[in-house]
């Protein structure tokens, strides 16, 4: 194998480094941790610059402003269970179940469960970021 072949292998290996179901799951666990602490700045930065939080907010600033409305909520637990991750080049689709337990401003404790779907995109300098996150509460 010549130098050209080695260069191609090197750049191909580097380009897809981090493209595994484990790294997508790690990014989701990071997201769960940010939700647990209601770290709105970190949550917003985990989204792509034009990322979407359902149909509610688009773009990091809009997502941050929307999440600021929940500063008086105390998240007691935030758990996600992935059912499927499908990676195609720099895009990962993830779906599963979530459970969140929260103390709302009226001091009641509420547990919400449902389905989630996330579209992640790979950004070379910073890894996986959410392009779109949607949830559907269970009925």
Secondary structure by P-SEA (a helix, b strand, c coil): ccaaaaaaaaaaaaaaccccaaaaaaaaaaaaaaaaacaaaaaaaacccccccccccccaaaaaaaacccccccccbbbbbbccccccccbbbbbbbbbbbbbccccbbbbbbbbbbbbbbbcccccccccbbbbbccc
